[in-house]
Amino acid sequence: MTMKLKSENMEKFNEAKQNFIASMKNNEDQEAQGAAYSEMIDQLAEGVKMSAMEAARAEAEQYAAQTNADGQLSAKQRKFFNDLNKEVGYKEETLLPQDTIDEIFNDLTTLHPLLSKIGMKNAGLRLKFLKSETSGVAVWGKIFGEIKGQLDATFNEEETISNKLTAFVVVPKDLKEFGVAWVERFVRLQIEEAFSVALEVAFLTGDGQDKPVGLDRDINNGTTASGVTTYPRKSASGTLTFADSETTIKELTDVFKYHSMTEEKKDAEGNVIKKAKPLAVAGKVVLVVNPVDAWDVKTKYTFLNANGVYITALPYNLDIVESEAQTQGEVTTFVLGRYDAFLGGGINVQKFDQTLALEDLELYVAKQFAYGMAKDIKASAVWTLSIPSAAPTA
């Protein structure tokens, strides 16, 4: 059963989430990101806690000794989340139960459309992660050499999964009153929300510095400094207006033609070392649009058919996905299966008892490794979105 927030809690949480996304995209300092992250988690924690209280109270009327939700957990999950209240991971880092990790990954790839379309894969590695410093916010950072080497060996590439994502998980001490299933769900929802926000921003617009290389990055023009390669944003490949049917067909034809060839590779002397190859991309192109701009786009291709039913349709089966991480006034397009996105390792949890620990809260650090990069420059593109105001109807 998915835990849902009440409308008033959801509104406050979404507002805090938008502030956190803006802080990450603007590369604000970690103190600012930490404040935005803390506010987002505070709103999430309060909302989930209220939902847990109501659900636990309702189930308590039917089950005297053990809630039905508790009974649905595996033995490993019950033990882990029972021990969570007994300082699990206080002295060393501990992996979440595989059942919980699988549920988090499933939610990430089914409840978050962009992560689903991008084809994020779980590498299935179960490693004991090294202890590392954190700053109290979902942050991207390099893996220590030893662990990176193990991952490299597994993937048979010198530079594969090279970034870790760290987030704090807040567990109110009195949450244990509502049963182990609610502790598990509370922790799982926080990890999912924190990771989904950070992963969407990184996979869409990450510059490669201690984070994945996003879809909107020019992977052929990276700049290396102090051993770190970063990638600039791509220039817009054109403008989409969706002005009318004829214009829309022409504009989307340009989009599909751009993606219908792989990139031609040349060496330093200009000799072709890998020829471009045609790709069948019909029905495989995804357009990522900000939720605000999405309504302007939908207005242009929603109409009333002869049966009096409103339908939506775009040429070539273009798939539109909304993402809060997408910059307004722009859209990003990519081809399904042509962006590599991996998560590696089980999610590691360790208790955090330093300056952010509060009397009524237990703070835990959750970490996972991630990698992302387009297969070549033609796999994705950025387009300017310029939709004229709709003409008034009679």
N, C-alpha and C positions, 0 to 999 in steps of 0.2 A: 504493500500500500504506500502510495506516495504521500508525503506530508505536504500539505498546501498551506499557504499563508492567507490570512484574512485580507480583505481588500485594502483596509487602512494600513496594515503592515506591509503589504506588497507595494503600495504606492511609495511609502517612505524608503523601502529597500531599493526600489528601482531608481529613485532619485539619488540615493547614495551610490548606487552602482554606476550611474552615469558620471558622477563626479570622480569615481575611481578610474573609470575608463579614460576620461579626459586627462587625468593626472598621469596615467601611464603613457598615453599617446603623445603628450607634451614633454615627456622625459623630465618631469619635475624631480626635484631631489627626493631622496628616500624618506626624509622627514615628512614632506608633503604627501607622498604616496602612502606612507604609513598612516597618516591621519585620515586620509580618504578611505583606506582599506579598513581601518578600525571602525569608522562610522558605518561602512557597509556591513561588516560582520556584526556590529551592535544591533543594527536593524534586523538583520537576518536572525540573529540569536533570539531577540525578543519575540519575533513573529513565530519562529519554530517552537519556542518554549510554550507560548500560548496554545499552539496547535497540539503539542504533546500533552499538555495538561488536560485539554478537553477530550482528546482521544483516549488518554489513559483513564480518565474519569469514566468515560462511557464504557470502556472495556471492563473496568473494575466491577461494574454492575453485573457483568455476565460471568466473569472468571474470578474466583476468590483467591486462588493461590498464584496463578501464573496467567499473564495475558496471552491472548491468542498470538499477538505479534511476537512475544518472547518465544513461543513455541515454534515459530517458523524459522528462527535462527539456527544455524548449525552449531554443533558443540564447540567448535573453535571460536566462532563469533561470540557465543555466550560467555566463554571463558575470557576472551580478550576484553570485552566491554565491561564485564564484571570487574576485571582487574584494573580497568582504566581508573576506577575510583580508589585503587590501592597503589597509585603512583607507578603504573606500568611505564616502562621506558625511562624511568627517572635516572637510572645509572647508565643505561645503554639504549641504543635505538632499536625499535621493534617494528617489524612489518605488520601492516594490517592483515587480517585474515583474507585469504584469496577470494572467498565468497563476496566480501565487502568490496574488494578491489574490482571484481568482475561487475558488480552492480554499479559502481561509480563509472567505470568505462562504458557500460551499456547506456547509462543515463547521458553521459557526455555525447555519445554518438547517436542517440535517438531523440533526446529532448532539445538539442542545440543544432539547428539545421545546418549551419555552416560547417561545424565539426563533422557532421554526418556526411555532407556532400564532399568534403575535402578528402574523405577516405582515411581518416586517422586510424592507425593500426596499433595494437598493443603487442609489443615485442615479446611479452611473456617472460621476461627475465626476472628471476627472484634473487636479488643481491642484497647483502647487508651493507647499507650505505655508510660512508664515512661521516663522522660528526663534522658539522661546519657551522660557521657563524651565520646569524640571520639578523634582519633589521626590523622585524615586526610587520612585514608587508609581503604580499606575493611578489617575489622578485626573481629575476633570471640571473644565473651565475654559472661560472665554469665548474665542471666536475674536476675533482682532484685527479692527478695523472694516473694513479693506480687503477681507479675505477674506470676511467675513460679507456685505459688500455684493455681492460676486460671487455668492455662494450665493443671497442674497435675490433677485437679478435672475433667476437661473436658475429659481427656484421661483415667481416672481411673487407673493411674499408679503413683507411687511415684516419679519416675525419668524418665520423658519422654522428652518433648521438653525443653532443658535446656541451649540453646545457642542462642545468637542473632548475626546476621550478619549486620554490619554497613558499609556503603559506602558513599562517598561524591558524590553529583551530581552537575555538573558545568553547569550553565546557562548563556551564554554571554548576557549582557544587551540588545544588539541590535538584539537578535534573535526575540524579540517580533515584529519586523518590518515585519516578514514573516508570521504572523498569528498564532492563538492559536493552530491550529492543528500541526504546526511544533514545537511549544514549547512542546506540549504533546509527540510527537514522539521523540524529542530530549531527553527529560527526560527519557522516557520509554526505549530507546535504551541504554542509559548509565547504567541504573539500571540492565537491562538484561545482558549486557556484564560484568559489575563488579560482579554481583551475580553469573553468570554462571561460571566464572573463579574460584571464591572462593568456590562455591558449588562442582564443579568437583574435586578440590584438596582435599576438606574435605571428601567427600563421598568416594573418592578413597584411600586416605592415611592419613586422620585425626587421630591424636593420642588420641582424647577424651578430651584434655585440652582446655576448652572453645570452643570446636568445636565438630562436629559429630565424631563417631568412624568409620574409613574408612574400605573398603573392604580388605585391605592388613594387617589388624591388628589382633593380637592374642587376642581375647576377653576373653580367659580363663586364661590369665596371666597378668591381670592388676596390677599396683602398685599404692597404695594410699598414698598420702603425703599431709598434710594440708587439708584434706577433698576432694582432687582432685584425681581422678583415671585416669591414663594414660595407654595406651596399646602399647606394643612393636610391631614391624613389624613381620609378620609371616616369618618363614624360608621357603625357596623354597621347594615345594613338589616334584620337579623333574625338568627335562630339556626338552625343546621342540626344536627340530632341523629341522623338516619338511624335513629331508634329502632326502627321496624318498617316493614313495607311500606306501610301506610296513612299513617303519619306522613311517610315519605319522599316519597310522591306529593304530599302536601299541601305539604311544604316546598319541593320542587323546582318545584311549580306556581307558588308565590310568586316563586321566582327567575326563571322564564321570563316570568311576567307583568310583572315589573319591567323586564325588558329588551325587552319586546315593543312599546314605544312610544318614539319619539324624544322629546327634551326640548322642552317648550314654552318659547319665549323671550318675555320681556317687556321693555319699556323702563323707564326710571326712574320713569315715572308709572304703571306697572302695566298698560299696554296691551299686548295680545298682538301681537307683531311676527312671530312664526313659530309656527304651530300644530304641536302634536304629531302625529306620523303613526305608524300601526301598522307594525310590522315582523314579518316571518315569521322567527322565530328557532329553530324546531325543528331540532335537529341542529347548531346554530351556536353554542351556549353552551359556553364552556370554564370549568372549575373548577380553579383553581390551588391546590394543597395541598402543605404541607411533606412530604417523604418519610417522616418519622416518623409524622405524622398519617395519611398515605395508607394505612397498614396497618390503622388503626382503621376507616377508611371502607370499605376492601375487605372487611374482616370482615363488615360489615353487608350487603353485596350479593353475596357469593359463596356459592353453594349447590350441593348435589349434585342433579343432575337424575335423571330416571327411568332413564337409561341408565348411571348410575353415574359420570358425568363432572362434575367441578366446573366451573361456568361463572360468569361475572360479568355482571351486567346492572343498569342503572339506567334509570329512566323517561326518555323524551324524547331518548334518545341523547345524554345529557350526556357531554361529553368531559372526562376528568380528566387533568390534567397535573401532574407533580411538579416542584417547584423548591425548591432549597435556600435561595433568597432569600425564600421565603414564610414569614411569621411563624407559629410553631406556635400552635395554638389558634384560628387564623383561616383563612379561605379567601377568595380573590378570584375573582370571576366576571367574564367579559367576553364580548362578542359578536365572533365572527370578522369581520374587516374593518372594525371600528369603532374601531380604535386606529391612529393613524398612527405608524409607526416607520421611520425612514430612516437610512441610513449614507451619507455623502457624501464623495467624494474617494477617491483611491487611498491606501493606507497608506504614510505617509512614514517613512523610517528615517534617522537621523543618529547617528553615533558620539558617545558620551558619554565624555569623558576626565577628568571632574572627581573629586570626593572619593570617589565610590563605585567608581571603577575599581580593580581588584585585579590583582596580577601575573599570575594564571593565568586571567583572564577578560577578555573584551571586552564592553563594555556599549553597547547601542544604544537609542535612543529611537524608539518606534513611535507614530504619532499618526493618528487618524481622527476625522471629525466625525459627530455624531449628533443626531437630533431625535426626540422622542416626546411625544404627547399624545392623549388620548381625543377622539373627535369631539364628544361631548357628555356630560353628567353621567350619562345613562342607559346609556352604553356599558359601564360597569363598576360593580361594587359589592363591598363588603366584608361578610362574614358571620362571625358568631361560630360556632366549631365546638365543640359540646359533646356528645360521644358517650358515652353511658352504658356502663359495663362490661358485656360480654356475660354473659348469664346462664349458669351452668354447665349442661352437658348431662348427661343421665342416662347 
